[in-house]
Amino acid sequence: MTIGRLQRVALREVWKREDPDFTRWLQENLDLLNEVIDLSLSGAEREQPAGSFSVDLVAEDEGGNPVVIENQLEKSDHDHLGKIITYVAAIDAKAAVWIVADPRPEHVGAVSWLNQSSPVAFYLLKVEAVKIEGSPAAPLLTLIVGPSEETRGAGETRKELAERYVIRHRFWTEFLERAKEKTKLHSNISPSQHNWIGTSAGQRGLGLNYGVRRHEAYVELYIDRGKDEEGENKVIFDTLAASKDAIQGVFGEPLDWQPLEAKRACRITKEIGLGGYRDEARWPAVHEAMIDAMIRLDRALRPYIRKLQV
């Protein structure tokens, strides 16, 4: 068996400038950051004002709370640490993420102290670029220090995260049992602790997904064929959108058509505002609405998906 050798690439060869290159890339790839720090950040916006300063990125956590993200493609320094604390205070952020190329030991200690002394969750991450022999460079984010388990705030956060996974698993367990009575679309899917489950729509890279948030749910066709140099995702989306009126006529109501210009993928979705995983008393009604919407979505899209030539 041949095993490749991991090679590190100079960060400035991948992102020439901290802003806009790295910051813009991170804005478009928050899912990679979420995997490392176990948060659900979304809606990141660049150069947001904090008094007379500008924050590299301000995102939202799942509860809609602001989260500061500060980037530094060099050794950590006191200036950036001071900025992060200032930004947190200025916008009343509930968490702060500091991404650096080389974290100094004294700043690792400072972030640890902040987590022990503040209700705000502070994360310090190291960013590297790596490749295996002739492969393209890939980002490598490593969590150096996060909220301390000794702090009450971190303990509550972890408790909420654990509780969230348990509740969502129960939500999907009950949902799938009810769905099997109405449709075979997702009959082979197992319950998940995450916020979505899905199955193939019959074409490579097309998924019929159910999703749930704290207080709402949705169904969607998600279009993502992975690395998309030929623009297949957008071609598929545009092909389906050309029959938008006919598709919505069969579905029975308007759909939300999202080309997601800043992303690789596209989606066609329908929000269900009856409740989410935090609204357990409403689960039966939410489940029924989700199943009904998925059956209609599949019926409306299936003839057009079968005709796709991409």
C-alpha positions as CSV (number, residue, x, y, z in Angstrom):
1,M,0.0,0.0,0.0
2,T,1.4,3.4,-1.0
3,I,1.1,6.1,1.6
4,G,1.5,9.7,0.6
5,R,3.5,12.3,2.6
6,L,1.7,15.3,4.1
7,Q,3.4,18.6,3.0
8,R,2.8,22.0,4.4
9,V,2.3,24.9,2.1
10,A,3.0,28.6,2.9
11,L,-0.2,30.3,3.8
12,R,0.5,33.2,1.5
13,E,0.7,30.9,-1.4
14,V,-2.9,29.9,-0.8
15,W,-4.3,33.2,0.4
16,K,-2.1,36.1,-0.6
17,R,-3.9,38.6,1.6
18,E,-5.6,38.2,4.9
19,D,-8.5,40.3,3.7
20,P,-10.2,39.8,1.4
21,D,-8.6,36.5,0.4
22,F,-8.7,34.4,3.6
23,T,-11.6,36.2,5.2
24,R,-13.7,35.8,2.0
25,W,-12.8,32.1,1.8
26,L,-13.8,31.6,5.5
27,Q,-17.0,33.4,5.0
28,E,-17.9,31.0,2.2
29,N,-16.7,27.9,4.1
30,L,-18.1,28.3,7.6
31,D,-19.0,24.6,7.7
32,L,-15.3,23.8,8.0
33,L,-15.0,26.1,11.0
34,N,-18.2,24.6,12.5
35,E,-16.7,21.1,12.4
36,V,-13.7,22.2,14.4
37,I,-15.4,24.2,17.1
38,D,-18.7,22.3,17.2
39,L,-20.9,25.3,16.7
40,S,-23.5,26.0,14.1
41,L,-22.4,29.4,12.7
42,S,-24.1,31.0,9.8
43,G,-24.8,34.3,8.0
44,A,-21.2,35.6,8.3
45,E,-20.7,39.2,7.2
46,R,-17.4,40.9,6.5
47,E,-16.1,44.2,7.9
48,Q,-19.0,44.7,10.3
49,P,-18.7,47.9,12.4
50,A,-17.8,47.7,16.1
51,G,-17.7,51.3,17.3
52,S,-15.0,53.0,15.2
53,F,-13.5,49.6,14.3
54,S,-14.4,46.8,11.8
55,V,-14.6,43.1,12.6
56,D,-13.2,40.7,10.1
57,L,-16.4,38.5,10.3
58,V,-19.5,38.6,12.4
59,A,-21.5,35.4,12.2
60,E,-24.6,34.1,14.2
61,D,-24.8,31.0,16.3
62,E,-27.9,28.8,16.2
63,G,-29.6,31.0,18.7
64,G,-29.1,34.1,16.6
65,N,-26.4,35.5,18.9
66,P,-23.4,37.4,17.3
67,V,-20.1,35.7,17.1
68,V,-16.8,37.6,16.4
69,I,-14.3,36.0,14.0
70,E,-10.8,37.6,13.8
71,N,-8.2,36.3,11.3
72,Q,-4.4,36.7,11.5
73,L,-2.2,34.9,9.0
74,E,0.9,35.4,11.2
75,K,2.0,35.1,14.8
76,S,-0.7,36.0,17.3
77,D,-0.1,39.5,18.9
78,H,-1.4,41.7,21.6
79,D,-3.0,44.0,19.1
80,H,-5.4,41.4,17.8
81,L,-6.1,40.1,21.2
82,G,-7.1,43.6,22.3
83,K,-9.3,44.0,19.2
84,I,-11.2,40.8,19.8
85,I,-12.0,41.8,23.4
86,T,-13.1,45.3,22.2
87,Y,-15.3,43.8,19.4
88,V,-16.9,41.3,21.8
89,A,-17.8,44.2,24.2
90,A,-18.9,46.5,21.3
91,I,-21.5,44.1,19.8
92,D,-22.3,42.0,22.9
93,A,-21.0,38.9,21.2
94,K,-21.5,35.5,22.9
95,A,-18.5,33.9,21.4
96,A,-15.2,34.9,19.7
97,V,-13.0,33.0,17.3
98,W,-9.4,34.0,16.7
99,I,-7.7,32.2,13.8
100,V,-3.9,32.6,13.6
101,A,-1.0,31.1,11.8
102,D,1.2,30.7,14.9
103,P,-0.3,31.0,18.3
104,R,2.1,32.3,20.9
105,P,2.1,30.5,24.3
106,E,1.2,33.6,26.2
107,H,-1.9,34.1,24.0
108,V,-2.9,30.5,24.5
109,G,-2.8,31.3,28.2
110,A,-4.6,34.5,27.8
111,V,-7.5,32.9,25.9
112,S,-7.7,30.1,28.5
113,W,-7.9,32.8,31.2
114,L,-10.7,34.6,29.4
115,N,-12.7,31.4,29.2
116,Q,-12.3,31.0,33.0
117,S,-13.2,34.6,33.7
118,S,-15.9,35.5,31.2
119,P,-19.3,34.2,30.2
120,V,-18.2,34.7,26.6
121,A,-16.7,31.6,24.8
122,F,-13.3,32.2,23.3
123,Y,-11.7,30.0,20.7
124,L,-8.1,30.1,19.5
125,L,-7.4,28.1,16.3
126,K,-4.3,27.5,14.2
127,V,-4.6,27.6,10.4
128,E,-2.3,25.7,8.1
129,A,-2.3,24.7,4.4
130,V,-1.3,21.2,3.5
131,K,-1.2,18.9,0.5
132,I,-0.2,15.3,-0.3
133,E,2.4,15.3,-3.0
134,G,0.8,16.9,-6.1
135,S,-2.6,17.4,-4.7
136,P,-4.2,20.9,-4.4
137,A,-3.6,22.7,-1.1
138,A,-6.2,22.1,1.6
139,P,-7.0,24.1,4.8
140,L,-6.2,22.6,8.1
141,L,-7.8,24.2,11.2
142,T,-6.8,23.0,14.6
143,L,-8.4,24.1,17.8
144,I,-5.7,25.2,20.2
145,V,-7.8,26.3,23.1
146,G,-11.6,26.6,23.6
147,P,-14.0,27.3,26.4
148,S,-12.8,25.7,29.7
149,E,-14.9,22.9,31.1
150,E,-14.4,24.6,34.5
151,T,-16.4,27.7,33.6
152,R,-20.1,27.8,34.1
153,G,-20.8,29.3,30.7
154,A,-18.9,26.6,28.9
155,G,-20.6,23.9,31.0
156,E,-24.0,25.3,30.0
157,T,-23.0,25.5,26.4
158,R,-21.8,21.9,26.3
159,K,-25.0,20.8,28.2
160,E,-27.1,22.5,25.6
161,L,-25.2,21.0,22.7
162,A,-25.5,17.5,24.2
163,E,-29.2,18.1,24.9
164,R,-29.7,19.3,21.4
165,Y,-28.3,16.1,19.9
166,V,-30.5,14.0,22.1
167,I,-33.6,15.9,21.3
168,R,-32.9,15.9,17.6
169,H,-32.3,12.1,17.6
170,R,-35.7,11.6,19.3
171,F,-37.3,14.1,16.8
172,W,-36.0,12.1,13.8
173,T,-36.8,8.7,15.4
174,E,-40.5,9.7,15.8
175,F,-40.5,11.4,12.5
176,L,-39.2,8.5,10.5
177,E,-41.7,6.1,12.1
178,R,-44.5,8.4,11.0
179,A,-43.1,9.0,7.5
180,K,-42.9,5.3,6.8
181,E,-46.7,5.2,7.0
182,K,-47.0,7.7,4.2
183,T,-44.0,7.3,1.8
184,K,-41.1,5.0,1.1
185,L,-38.8,7.9,0.1
186,H,-36.7,7.8,3.3
187,S,-37.7,4.4,4.6
188,N,-34.0,3.2,4.6
189,I,-32.7,6.2,6.6
190,S,-31.7,5.9,10.2
191,P,-32.4,8.6,12.8
192,S,-29.7,11.3,13.2
193,Q,-28.5,13.6,15.9
194,H,-27.9,16.3,13.3
195,N,-30.2,18.9,11.8
196,W,-31.0,17.1,8.6
197,I,-31.5,13.7,7.0
198,G,-31.8,13.0,3.3
199,T,-31.8,10.5,0.4
200,S,-30.9,10.5,-3.2
201,A,-33.4,12.1,-5.6
202,G,-32.3,9.7,-8.3
203,Q,-29.5,11.6,-9.9
204,R,-25.9,12.0,-8.7
205,G,-25.4,14.9,-6.3
206,L,-29.2,15.6,-5.9
207,G,-30.7,14.9,-2.5
208,L,-34.2,15.2,-1.1
209,N,-33.6,16.4,2.4
210,Y,-35.6,17.1,5.5
211,G,-34.2,19.7,7.9
212,V,-35.1,21.0,11.3
213,R,-34.0,24.0,13.4
214,R,-35.0,25.2,16.8
215,H,-38.4,26.5,15.8
216,E,-38.9,25.7,12.2
217,A,-38.4,22.9,9.7
218,Y,-38.0,22.6,5.9
219,V,-37.8,20.2,3.0
220,E,-35.5,20.7,0.0
221,L,-33.9,19.5,-3.1
222,Y,-30.1,20.0,-2.5
223,I,-27.9,20.1,-5.6
224,D,-24.2,19.5,-5.0
225,R,-22.0,17.3,-7.2
226,G,-18.9,18.1,-5.3
227,K,-16.1,19.9,-7.0
228,D,-17.9,21.8,-9.6
229,E,-15.4,23.1,-12.2
230,E,-17.9,22.6,-15.0
231,G,-20.7,24.5,-13.2
232,E,-23.0,21.4,-13.2
233,N,-24.8,22.5,-10.1
234,K,-25.9,25.8,-11.6
235,V,-26.8,24.2,-14.9
236,I,-29.1,21.7,-13.1
237,F,-30.6,24.5,-11.0
238,D,-31.2,26.7,-14.0
239,T,-32.7,23.7,-16.0
240,L,-35.2,23.1,-13.2
241,A,-35.9,26.8,-12.7
242,A,-36.9,27.0,-16.4
243,S,-39.9,24.9,-15.4
244,K,-40.5,26.8,-12.1
245,D,-44.2,27.7,-12.8
246,A,-45.1,24.1,-13.7
247,I,-43.2,22.6,-10.8
248,Q,-44.8,25.0,-8.3
249,G,-48.2,24.3,-9.9
250,V,-47.8,20.6,-9.1
251,F,-46.3,21.4,-5.6
252,G,-49.3,23.6,-4.9
253,E,-47.6,26.7,-3.6
254,P,-44.4,28.8,-4.1
255,L,-41.0,27.3,-3.4
256,D,-37.9,29.2,-2.4
257,W,-35.4,28.9,-5.3
258,Q,-31.9,29.5,-4.0
259,P,-28.9,29.5,-6.4
260,L,-26.6,30.3,-3.5
261,E,-24.2,32.4,-5.6
262,A,-21.5,32.4,-3.0
263,K,-21.6,28.7,-2.5
264,R,-20.9,25.6,-4.6
265,A,-24.4,24.1,-4.1
266,C,-27.9,25.2,-5.0
267,R,-31.2,24.3,-3.4
268,I,-35.0,24.4,-3.9
269,T,-36.7,24.6,-0.5
270,K,-39.9,25.0,1.4
271,E,-39.9,26.4,5.0
272,I,-42.4,25.0,7.5
273,G,-43.0,27.4,10.2
274,L,-45.2,25.3,12.6
275,G,-42.3,24.6,14.9
276,G,-38.9,22.8,15.3
277,Y,-37.1,20.4,17.5
278,R,-37.5,22.7,20.5
279,D,-41.3,22.6,20.1
280,E,-42.0,19.0,21.2
281,A,-45.7,19.6,21.8
282,R,-46.1,20.5,18.1
283,W,-44.0,17.6,16.7
284,P,-47.0,15.6,15.3
285,A,-48.2,18.6,13.3
286,V,-44.7,19.5,12.2
287,H,-44.0,15.9,11.2
288,E,-47.2,15.7,9.1
289,A,-46.5,19.0,7.4
290,M,-42.9,17.9,6.6
291,I,-44.0,14.6,5.1
292,D,-46.8,16.2,3.1
293,A,-44.4,18.8,1.7
294,M,-41.8,16.2,0.8
295,I,-44.3,14.0,-1.0
296,R,-45.5,17.0,-3.0
297,L,-41.9,18.2,-3.7
298,D,-40.8,14.8,-5.0
299,R,-43.9,14.5,-7.2
300,A,-43.4,18.0,-8.6
301,L,-39.6,17.6,-9.3
302,R,-39.3,13.9,-10.2
303,P,-40.3,14.1,-13.9
304,Y,-37.9,17.0,-14.5
305,I,-35.0,15.3,-12.6
306,R,-35.4,12.2,-14.8
307,K,-35.0,14.3,-17.9
308,L,-31.7,15.9,-16.8
309,Q,-28.9,15.3,-19.2
310,V,-26.1,16.9,-17.1
